[in-house]
Amino acid sequence: MAGMVLELGKAQAGVPPGSAGQMSPAPDSWPPVSVSRDGHVGPYVPLARAARPWRVCALLPGVQDKLWWGVSWGLAREAERQGVVIGVYQAGGYDKLDVQKAQLDACRALKPDAYIVAAITSDGLDAEAAAIADSGRPLIDLINGMASPYVTAHILGNFRENGRLGADHILAHRAEWEKAAGRPLKVGWLPGPKGAEWADAMEASALGVLRRAGVEVIHGSYGATGMATQMDLVRALFDQVPDLDVVFGNAVAIQAAANYLRSRHDGGTHLVATYVTDGITDLIRDGTVELAASDSPIVQARIAVDLAVRALEGQPHGVWNIMMVDRLDQPHLPGYDLSRIAVPADERFQLRPLPPPGPNGPAAPSPGALGEPAPGWGS
């Protein structure tokens, strides 16, 4: 099995590109965000500080998709702001459910006060979630979606809205693009990993909108959100349909498509992303990508830490906390707070081990001591 845990500041990955923009200067400041809390929309106001240095274990799917760079940074910074001790781990990719299970079991041996999990699949950790519930510890579902009834609180994007936003953009330009092509529109679709709740929900929404409108959609198949995997899918999609008018899909696929089209000197294909990363913001800025949906993943990570503290301290919190989705395109980009998306230029992927409980706590296996380093680190 593959897993990788690195101490803060020792990650073998470079600083992500595209971090220029309106970044918030201090880790204790939050951009104002609206969240639907159990159906009621309003500003999310975090706690000033935790009552004690709670120990929290956080698990992420992998590092290949740069979205998780920002999530790891948000987790670490909010834990620092609230005076919480956090361990942050990554499994190595969406094909590493066995690693994530083993990391969660190893975290349980370290007896954290709470867990934050961005699950690889919606139901793959059901047994582990039940065991956490039996221990009386809070479990926070972060970004990806967990189906378990034992989740204490969820902080998620509105995945269906992400998909609908991109599909609506395509329909709004359909007549114009079909006139330019002289034929009906051809849309290539690359959703991401099968079984991940976010990808499945975005797919159901996006394809529902496009197919009800009679748009031809060519499915480019499922795959983990690593650049190598998505580039292979992009090449196969264009081999199948060389004259695609639109490529629509996950952020890594859209970056891969931009690279592929640039190598072909082809500027006639429209690119639309279901979510945004710092790399996608660069492509929006230069006009390569027309639109992406932003659900503020860094802020979602901060909220996850705050939800864990609230649950531990008996503070009010929503069970279903849903981040509002923002449209990000060239007109909206200059005024958008990029601290919701991208880490500052001098920061790295934040992975760190969770210390054992107490100064003389039992020596428990570290979730990072489960095997060789995960492939694709920093890819």
N, C-alpha and C positions, 0 to 999 in steps of 0.2 A: 504493500500500500504506500501511497505517496502522501506526504503532508509536509508542511514547512512552517516553522515558527522561528521568527527572528526577533531579536531585541530591537527596541526603538532606535532608529538611526543607523541600523546595520543591514537594512534591506538591500539585497543585491539588485536594485532596480533604479532606473534613472528617474529624473523628475519629468512628469508628464508635460507634453507640449501644450501650448495654447492657454497658459495660465494668465495671460495679460487680460485686464478687464477691471471691472469694479469689484475688487476683493474686499471683504471686511477685514480691518486691520488687526483685530484682537480676538483671541479665542473665546472671550467672555461676552462678545456681542453677537446677537442673533439678528438676521434679517427678519423683518416682519412677515409672517406667513399666515394664511388662512387655512384652517383644517376643519373638516367635517368630523365632529365628535359625536358618535352615535346618532348621526342624522342632523345635528345642529351645527351650522357653519359659523365660525368665529375665529378670532386671533388665538394662537396657541401661546400661552404664557408659561414658561418653565419655572421650576423652583429656583430660588436664589442659590441654594446650596444643600447638599445632603446633610442629614443630621449626624451621620457617622460615615466612616470610610468603607462603605459596602464593597464587597468583592463581586465582580460581574464577569461572566465568561461570554464572549461574543464570537460567533462562527459565521464566516463568509464563504461563498462558493469557490472563489478563485481570484486570480489577479490579472487574468488575460484581458478582461473587459475593464477599461479605465474607469467606468462608473464606480467600481469598488475601491479605487484609489481614494476617491472623495469620501466614500462611506467610511472607510477605515479611519480617515483623518477626522471626520465628524464624531465618530465614537470616541477616539482618543482625546479630542479637545473638550468634548462635553464632560467626559469623566474627569478630566483635569479641572474644569471649571467648577464642577460640583464636589470635588474632593473624593471621588470614587476611584477604587482600584479596578482596572479592567485588563483582561487578557483578550487579545484579538488573534484569531487563527483563520487560515484559509485552507480549503480542501484540495485545491489544485485544478478545479474545473467542474463543469456540470456533468461530467461522466464519472465523478468520484464520490458517489453517494456513500459507498462503503467507508471511505476515508472520513466523510463528515460524521457518519454514525460513530466511528471509532473515536474521533476527536470529542464528540459530545459525551461518550462514555468516560473518556479520560478526564474531561472537565468535571464530570460528576464526582470522580474520585478526589478532585481538589476541593470539593464541597463549597462551591461559590454560593453567594446569597441569592443571585438571580442569573438568568440566562437570556441572551439576545441571539436570535438565530435567523439568518437569511438562508432559508432552506433551499436545497438543490431541487427537490420536487415537493409538491404540496402535501403528499401523504407518506413520503419516505421515512419520516422520523416520528410516525405515530406512536410506536412502542416507547421510544425515548421520551416523548412528550408526556405520556401517561406516567412513566417512572418519575419524571420531574414533578408532576402534580402530586404523586404519592409522597414526595419528600417535602411538600408544602412550600416549594420555592417558585417565585414568579418566572414565567416564560413569556418573552416578548417576541412577537413575529415581526421581522423587519423586511420590508420591501417586497420580498418574493412571494409571500403568501403561504400559510400553513392551514390545512383543513382541520387539524385536530381540535376537538372541543376543549382540550386542556390548556389552550393558549390563554394567558392572562389578559393580554392586550395586543392589538395589531396596530402597526403604523405602516400604511401602504399608499402607493399611488392609486389613482383611478385607472386601472389598466385598460378598461374598455374605452374610456375617454381618450387615452393615448392613441389607440387604434382608430377611433372615429375621427379624431382631429386630422390625422394624415389622410384618411380616406376622403373626408370632406374636401380637403385641399385639392386632391386629384380630381374629384368631380367638378369643383369650381372652375378648373382649367381644362376640363375634358374637351369642350367644343374647340377651343383654341388649339390644343395639341393635336386633336384629330384632323383639323383643317391643315395644319402644318405637315402632318404625316400623309394625308390623303387617304386615310383608311381608319377603321376602328382602333381604339387605343389598346396597347398591349402592356400590361403591368406585371413585372416580376416581383414575387413576394418571398421574403426570407425572414421567418418569424423568430428564429432562435431555437433553444433547446425544447424538444417535446417533453411534456410532463411538468415543466416549470409553470406555475399558475399564471405568472405575469405574461409569459409568451402565449399560452393557450388562450387567455382572456383577450389579449390584443388581437390575436388571430381571429377569434370568433367575431369580434366587433368589426375589425377592418374588412374582412372578407364578406361579412354580412352586408355592410354598406355598399361595397363595390359590386358584389354579385346581384344584389337587388336592383342595382342600376344597370345591369347588363354589361358590365365591363369585363373584358377577358382578363383573367388572372392566371398567370403561369406560376405554379408553386415550385419554389427552388429548393424545397426540402428543409428538414430540421438539422440543427447542429449547434454545438457548444459555441459560446461567444468568445472564442479565441480567434485571432486574426488569421492564422493558417487555415483553420477549419472554414471560416466564412469566405476566405479568398477562394478556396476550392469550390465552394458552393456557387460563388459569383461566376467563376469561369465556366462551370458546368451549365449554369443558367444561360449565359450568353452563347455557349456552344449549341444549346438547344434552340434558343430564339435570338439570333444575332441582332434583330432590329427592335429590341425592346424600347418602348417609349419612356417607361418609368421603372426604377427599382425602388421598392418600398420595403422597409423592414427594420430590424434591430440596428443599433448604432454601429456596431462593429462591421456588420455586413455593408452598411452604407459607406463607411470609411474604406472598406475593401473595394467596393464598387467604384468609388472615386479614384482610387489608385489604379484600378484596372482600366477605367475609361481614359485616365490621363496617359497611360502607357500606349493606348490606341489612338491618342489625339482625337478623342470623340467627345465633343461637348454637347451633343444633342439629346442625351438621355437625362431625364429629370430624376433627382434623388430626394427621397422623403424618408425621415427616420422616425421610428416609433418612440424613441427617447433620446436624451441628449447627454453627451459627455463633453469634456473640454476639447477633444479633437473635433467633434461635430461643430462646436461653436466656431472654430477656425474656418471650417468649410462653409458654414453659413455666412461668416463675415466676408469671404472672398467670392460668394455667390455660387459655389459648387453644389451645396445642399440648399434646397429651397425652404425646408421647414423641418422642425423637430418639436416633439412635445417634451416639456420640462416638468418633472414632478419633484424637483429639489431634493435629490438623494442625500446630500450632506445634511440638510435640515432634518430629513427623516431619521438619519442616524442619531443626531442630537436628541430628537424626540424619543427615540427608543431608550436611550440612557435615562432620560427624565421619567419615562413611563416605568422603568424598572425601579427607580428610586421611589416614585410615588406608590407603587405597589408594595414595596418593602416597608414604607413608613405609614401606610394606611391613608394616604392622601387621595383625594378624588382623581379619577382618571377615566377616560373613555375606553371602552373595549374595542370599538371599531373607530380608529382614527385614520381618516383618509385625506391625503394631501391634495389640494387643488392643482389642476394641470394648467400650465401656461403655454401659450403659443410662442415659439421662438423662431423668428425669421429675421431677415435683414432690417426691416423697420423696427422691430421690437428689441433687437440685440443691444443697441447702444445704451438703453436705459435699464437693462436687466442686470441684477446683482449676481455676478458670476460666482460669488462665494457660496451660492446654493448648489453649484455643480462641480467646480474645480478647486483643487488644493492650491495654496500659495506656491509661488515658483520655487521656494527653497525647501519645500517639504517633500517627503517621500511616503511610500506606502507604509502605513503604521501597523506593523505586526509586533506583538509583544506577548510574553508568557504571563500567565496568571500565577502570582506567588502562592505557595501553600498557606493555609490559614495559620495565623499566629507566628510568633518568632521561632517557635520550636514545633511547628506543625509537622504532620506526617509527610514523609517523602512519597508523593503520589506521582504516577507517570504523567509526564507532560504531553499534551495533545500533539506537540511537535516532534515527539520521540517515537513516532509510529512507523517511520520508514524513511526512504530517501527523499531528498528535496523534490517538490512537485515540478513536473516539466512545465516549460513555458513561462517561467518566472520573468516578469517584466516584459513579456512579449506583447 
